[in-house]
Amino acid sequence: MTSSEAATAEQAGIRRLAIPTPFLVGRVNCYLIEDEPLTLIDTGPNSGKSLDELERALAAHGHRVEDLELIILTHQHMDHVGLLEILARRSGAEVAALHSLREYLADFSCSAATDDEFAQTIMRRHGVPEDLTTVLGSLGAAFRAFGSSGPVSRSLRDGDELPLRDRTLRILHRPGHSPSDTIFWDEARRMLIGGDHLLALISSNPLISRPLGEGSDSPRPHALIRYIESLRATREMPIEIVLPGHGAAIHDHVTLIDDRLGMHDRRARKMLGMLDSGPLTAYEIALRTWGNVAVTQAYLTLSEVLGHMDLLVAEGRVMEREDGHLSRFEAVREG
């Protein structure tokens, strides 16, 4: 955080606590709001190292876990909710999250297992080899330990207001990166606490995620289309600073969002060109786009491809055809 960013956040009584994660994205930003109630936004993953660093970061500002009175969650991913059970139990804090996360977080392990079943179904349908699908399913099971269940005692809905002593946060549901992405708008300060909805240095991946409250056999959602709708809504807001879930604060959200929209358009055109030689599965497109990364990060890259195919299907440029249990995409020929 630069000195100007720190000054802006500190003037608002907000401390950024950058907590380590075991994931490629690196540290996650939790935010301590020194207000009444004393509030923590997001928790970090469920690990001893993360808890130790969170406790030290709180102590550096004169607080303990036991002092927390309100915990707010931006979305369901384990690097943002993993310490929820520990923090809520030790502090007795109220937990506020999007209403659809109440059931999801009541039994995180079961919810995550259903997510993994959904993901494996998507991978098989779109050409990921069975042995790779099985391996990735096993890795997903191992990573579940970094998440946790926890009580949601205050359900939030899009458009609600969450009043604190010195500020009011408006709740805005912005799905795409995940089904539960929630941002918190302090209109008086023109400050947005954005979770992973918008990040400065990396593009938030719109993962193909099981719709909350549905089973592993639910239809595949159009995550990128929803994410673009969410970005366009955020673009119209008079924001001066975004405090994101990873990395540095954002001071020009319009330019950044325009860059992201342009990137998605260019990537869709590039993938459309790959269909000139004939139909391809989403996994084949991923391999041609990212090479071995499409093997090591198969579901992430597959989600990217499916998102861009959805855009092209919506434009009438591509068709999705099923052959038995396998889906392929083909270009629509003019004339």
C-alpha positions as CSV (number, residue, x, y, z in Angstrom):
1,M,0.0,0.0,0.0
2,T,1.4,3.4,-1.0
3,S,1.6,6.2,1.5
4,S,-1.3,8.0,-0.2
5,E,-3.4,4.9,-0.2
6,A,-2.6,4.3,3.4
7,A,-3.5,7.8,4.3
8,T,-6.9,7.6,2.5
9,A,-7.7,4.3,4.2
10,E,-6.5,5.3,7.6
11,Q,-8.4,8.6,7.5
12,A,-11.5,6.4,7.0
13,G,-10.4,4.2,10.0
14,I,-9.6,1.2,7.8
15,R,-6.5,-0.9,8.2
16,R,-5.4,-3.3,5.5
17,L,-4.2,-6.6,6.9
18,A,-2.4,-8.6,4.2
19,I,-2.6,-12.3,5.3
20,P,-0.6,-15.1,3.7
21,T,-2.4,-17.9,1.7
22,P,-1.2,-21.1,0.2
23,F,-2.6,-20.1,-3.2
24,L,-1.0,-18.7,-6.3
25,V,-2.8,-15.4,-5.8
26,G,-0.6,-14.7,-2.8
27,R,-1.7,-12.7,0.2
28,V,-5.4,-11.8,0.8
29,N,-6.4,-8.4,2.1
30,C,-8.5,-8.4,5.2
31,Y,-9.7,-5.0,6.3
32,L,-10.1,-3.9,9.9
33,I,-12.6,-1.1,10.3
34,E,-11.9,0.7,13.6
35,D,-15.5,1.8,14.2
36,E,-18.4,0.6,16.3
37,P,-18.8,-2.2,16.1
38,L,-15.1,-3.2,15.6
39,T,-15.3,-4.9,12.2
40,L,-13.2,-7.3,10.2
41,I,-13.9,-7.8,6.5
42,D,-12.9,-11.3,5.4
43,T,-10.8,-13.7,7.5
44,G,-8.0,-15.3,5.5
45,P,-7.6,-19.1,5.0
46,N,-7.7,-21.7,7.7
47,S,-4.1,-22.2,8.5
48,G,-1.9,-21.7,11.6
49,K,0.4,-19.3,9.7
50,S,-2.5,-17.1,8.6
51,L,-4.0,-17.0,12.1
52,D,-0.7,-16.1,13.6
53,E,-0.1,-13.2,11.1
54,L,-3.7,-12.0,11.6
55,E,-3.3,-11.9,15.3
56,R,0.0,-10.0,15.0
57,A,-1.6,-7.6,12.5
58,L,-4.5,-6.9,14.9
59,A,-2.1,-6.5,17.8
60,A,-0.1,-3.9,15.8
61,H,-3.2,-1.8,15.9
62,G,-4.0,-2.4,19.5
63,H,-6.6,-5.1,19.1
64,R,-7.2,-8.9,19.7
65,V,-9.3,-11.4,17.9
66,E,-11.5,-11.3,21.0
67,D,-12.2,-7.6,20.4
68,L,-13.9,-8.2,17.1
69,E,-17.7,-7.4,17.1
70,L,-18.6,-7.8,13.5
71,I,-17.2,-10.0,10.7
72,I,-18.3,-9.3,7.1
73,L,-17.7,-11.7,4.2
74,T,-17.2,-10.6,0.6
75,H,-17.7,-14.1,-1.0
76,Q,-17.4,-17.8,-0.5
77,H,-13.8,-18.6,-1.5
78,M,-11.7,-20.2,1.2
79,D,-9.0,-17.6,1.3
80,H,-11.7,-15.2,2.4
81,V,-13.7,-17.4,4.8
82,G,-11.3,-20.0,6.1
83,L,-10.8,-18.6,9.6
84,L,-14.4,-17.8,10.1
85,E,-15.2,-20.6,12.6
86,I,-12.2,-19.8,14.8
87,L,-12.7,-16.0,14.8
88,A,-16.4,-16.2,15.4
89,R,-16.0,-18.6,18.2
90,R,-13.2,-16.7,19.9
91,S,-14.8,-13.3,19.5
92,G,-18.5,-14.0,19.6
93,A,-18.8,-11.5,16.7
94,E,-21.9,-11.1,14.6
95,V,-21.2,-12.5,11.1
96,A,-22.7,-10.7,8.1
97,A,-22.8,-12.2,4.6
98,L,-25.0,-12.5,1.5
99,H,-28.2,-14.3,2.5
100,S,-27.4,-17.3,0.2
101,L,-24.1,-17.9,2.0
102,R,-25.9,-18.9,5.3
103,E,-26.7,-22.4,4.2
104,Y,-23.4,-22.7,2.2
105,L,-21.3,-21.9,5.2
106,A,-23.4,-23.9,7.7
107,D,-21.5,-27.0,6.3
108,F,-18.6,-25.8,4.3
109,S,-17.1,-29.2,3.7
110,C,-20.3,-30.6,2.2
111,S,-20.8,-27.4,0.1
112,A,-17.3,-27.6,-1.2
113,A,-17.6,-31.3,-2.0
114,T,-20.8,-30.6,-4.0
115,D,-18.9,-27.8,-5.8
116,D,-16.1,-30.3,-6.7
117,E,-18.7,-32.8,-8.0
118,F,-20.2,-30.0,-10.2
119,A,-16.7,-29.0,-11.4
120,Q,-15.8,-32.6,-12.4
121,T,-19.1,-32.9,-14.3
122,I,-18.2,-29.7,-16.2
123,M,-14.6,-31.0,-16.9
124,R,-15.8,-34.3,-18.3
125,R,-18.4,-32.7,-20.5
126,H,-15.9,-30.3,-22.0
127,G,-13.1,-32.7,-22.8
128,V,-10.8,-32.8,-19.8
129,P,-9.4,-36.4,-19.7
130,E,-10.8,-38.7,-17.1
131,D,-7.5,-39.3,-15.3
132,L,-6.8,-35.5,-15.0
133,T,-10.4,-34.9,-13.8
134,T,-9.8,-37.5,-11.1
135,V,-6.5,-36.0,-10.0
136,L,-7.9,-32.5,-9.8
137,G,-10.9,-33.8,-7.8
138,S,-8.5,-35.3,-5.2
139,L,-6.6,-32.0,-5.0
140,G,-9.8,-30.1,-4.5
141,A,-10.6,-32.4,-1.6
142,A,-7.2,-31.7,0.0
143,F,-7.6,-28.0,-0.3
144,R,-11.0,-28.0,1.5
145,A,-9.1,-27.9,4.8
146,F,-8.3,-24.2,4.1
147,G,-12.0,-23.3,4.3
148,S,-14.3,-23.6,7.3
149,S,-17.9,-23.7,8.3
150,G,-19.3,-20.8,10.3
151,P,-22.5,-19.1,11.5
152,V,-24.0,-16.3,9.4
153,S,-26.1,-14.4,12.0
154,R,-26.9,-11.4,9.7
155,S,-28.1,-12.1,6.2
156,L,-27.5,-9.3,3.6
157,R,-29.3,-8.7,0.4
158,D,-28.6,-6.5,-2.6
159,G,-29.4,-2.9,-1.8
160,D,-29.4,-3.3,2.0
161,E,-27.6,-0.8,4.2
162,L,-25.3,-1.8,7.0
163,P,-24.9,1.1,9.5
164,L,-21.8,1.5,11.7
165,R,-21.3,4.4,14.0
166,D,-19.1,6.5,11.6
167,R,-20.3,5.2,8.2
168,T,-23.0,3.3,6.3
169,L,-22.1,0.5,3.9
170,R,-24.5,-0.3,1.1
171,I,-24.5,-3.9,0.0
172,L,-24.3,-4.6,-3.7
173,H,-24.4,-8.1,-5.1
174,R,-21.9,-8.3,-8.1
175,P,-21.7,-12.0,-9.1
176,G,-19.3,-13.3,-11.7
177,H,-16.0,-14.2,-10.0
178,S,-18.2,-16.2,-7.7
179,P,-21.9,-16.5,-7.2
180,S,-21.7,-14.7,-3.9
181,D,-19.5,-11.7,-4.7
182,T,-20.6,-8.8,-2.6
183,I,-19.2,-5.3,-2.5
184,F,-19.6,-2.6,0.1
185,W,-20.1,1.0,-0.9
186,D,-19.4,3.9,1.4
187,E,-21.1,6.6,-0.6
188,A,-20.0,9.5,1.7
189,R,-16.3,8.7,1.2
190,R,-16.8,7.4,-2.4
191,M,-14.9,4.3,-1.2
192,L,-15.7,0.7,-2.3
193,I,-14.6,-2.4,-0.4
194,G,-14.5,-4.7,-3.4
195,G,-13.4,-8.2,-2.4
196,D,-12.2,-10.0,-5.6
197,H,-14.7,-8.2,-7.9
198,L,-12.0,-6.0,-9.3
199,L,-8.2,-6.4,-8.8
200,A,-5.5,-4.1,-10.0
201,L,-2.8,-6.4,-11.3
202,I,-4.7,-9.6,-12.3
203,S,-8.1,-10.2,-13.9
204,S,-10.6,-11.8,-11.5
205,N,-11.3,-15.1,-13.1
206,P,-15.1,-15.7,-13.6
207,L,-15.1,-19.3,-12.4
208,I,-17.9,-21.6,-13.5
209,S,-19.4,-22.2,-10.1
210,R,-22.4,-24.2,-8.9
211,P,-25.3,-21.8,-8.3
212,L,-25.8,-21.4,-4.5
213,G,-28.6,-23.5,-3.2
214,E,-28.5,-26.0,-6.1
215,G,-27.1,-29.4,-6.5
216,S,-24.0,-30.7,-8.4
217,D,-26.2,-31.5,-11.4
218,S,-27.5,-27.9,-11.9
219,P,-27.1,-26.3,-15.3
220,R,-23.9,-24.5,-16.1
221,P,-24.2,-20.8,-15.4
222,H,-22.8,-18.1,-17.8
223,A,-20.3,-16.7,-15.3
224,L,-18.4,-14.4,-17.6
225,I,-21.6,-12.9,-19.0
226,R,-22.8,-12.2,-15.5
227,Y,-19.3,-10.8,-14.5
228,I,-19.3,-8.4,-17.4
229,E,-22.8,-7.2,-16.4
230,S,-21.5,-6.7,-12.8
231,L,-18.4,-4.8,-14.1
232,R,-20.5,-2.5,-16.2
233,A,-22.7,-1.7,-13.2
234,T,-19.6,-0.9,-11.1
235,R,-18.2,1.2,-13.9
236,E,-21.1,3.7,-13.5
237,M,-20.4,4.3,-9.8
238,P,-18.7,7.6,-8.7
239,I,-15.9,5.7,-6.9
240,E,-12.6,7.4,-5.9
241,I,-10.9,4.4,-4.3
242,V,-11.5,0.6,-4.4
243,L,-10.0,-1.5,-1.6
244,P,-9.7,-4.9,-3.2
245,G,-9.3,-8.4,-1.9
246,H,-5.7,-8.8,-3.2
247,G,-3.1,-6.3,-4.1
248,A,-3.0,-2.5,-4.2
249,A,-5.9,-0.1,-4.0
250,I,-7.5,1.1,-7.3
251,H,-7.9,4.8,-8.0
252,D,-9.2,4.7,-11.6
253,H,-11.8,2.0,-11.7
254,V,-13.3,3.2,-15.1
255,T,-10.0,2.8,-17.0
256,L,-9.3,-0.6,-15.3
257,I,-12.8,-1.9,-16.1
258,D,-12.5,-0.7,-19.7
259,D,-9.2,-2.6,-20.0
260,R,-10.7,-5.7,-18.6
261,L,-13.7,-5.5,-21.0
262,G,-11.3,-5.0,-23.9
263,M,-9.2,-8.0,-22.9
264,H,-12.3,-10.3,-22.8
265,D,-13.3,-9.1,-26.2
266,R,-9.9,-9.7,-27.7
267,R,-9.7,-13.1,-26.1
268,A,-13.1,-14.1,-27.5
269,R,-12.0,-13.1,-31.0
270,K,-8.8,-15.1,-30.7
271,M,-10.7,-18.2,-29.6
272,L,-13.2,-17.7,-32.4
273,G,-10.4,-17.9,-34.9
274,M,-9.3,-21.2,-33.5
275,L,-12.7,-22.7,-34.7
276,D,-11.9,-21.9,-38.3
277,S,-10.5,-25.4,-38.8
278,G,-13.5,-27.1,-37.2
279,P,-15.3,-27.8,-33.9
280,L,-13.3,-28.0,-30.7
281,T,-14.0,-28.9,-27.1
282,A,-13.4,-26.2,-24.5
283,Y,-10.4,-28.1,-23.2
284,E,-8.8,-28.3,-26.7
285,I,-9.2,-24.5,-27.0
286,A,-7.6,-24.1,-23.5
287,L,-4.6,-26.3,-24.6
288,R,-4.1,-24.2,-27.7
289,T,-4.4,-21.0,-25.7
290,W,-2.3,-21.8,-22.6
291,G,-0.4,-25.0,-23.3
292,N,0.6,-26.9,-20.2
293,V,-1.0,-24.3,-17.9
294,A,-4.3,-25.8,-19.2
295,V,-3.2,-29.1,-17.6
296,T,-2.0,-27.7,-14.2
297,Q,-4.8,-25.3,-13.9
298,A,-7.4,-27.1,-15.9
299,Y,-10.6,-25.8,-14.3
300,L,-9.5,-22.2,-14.2
301,T,-8.6,-22.1,-17.9
302,L,-11.6,-24.2,-18.8
303,S,-13.8,-21.6,-17.1
304,E,-12.1,-18.9,-19.1
305,V,-12.8,-20.7,-22.4
306,L,-16.4,-21.5,-21.5
307,G,-17.0,-17.8,-20.6
308,H,-15.7,-16.6,-23.9
309,M,-17.7,-19.3,-25.8
310,D,-20.8,-18.1,-24.0
311,L,-20.1,-14.5,-25.2
312,L,-19.7,-15.8,-28.8
313,V,-22.8,-18.0,-28.6
314,A,-24.8,-15.0,-27.3
315,E,-23.6,-13.0,-30.3
316,G,-24.6,-15.7,-32.7
317,R,-21.1,-16.4,-33.8
318,V,-20.7,-19.9,-32.3
319,M,-22.9,-22.9,-31.6
320,E,-22.5,-25.5,-28.8
321,R,-23.2,-29.0,-29.9
322,E,-23.4,-32.1,-27.7
323,D,-22.2,-35.5,-29.0
324,G,-23.2,-38.0,-26.5
325,H,-21.7,-36.7,-23.2
326,L,-19.2,-34.4,-24.9
327,S,-19.8,-30.8,-25.9
328,R,-18.0,-29.1,-28.8
329,F,-18.1,-25.5,-30.1
330,E,-18.2,-24.6,-33.8
331,A,-18.2,-21.3,-35.7
332,V,-21.4,-20.2,-37.3
333,R,-20.8,-19.8,-41.0
334,E,-22.3,-16.8,-42.7
335,G,-24.5,-17.3,-45.6
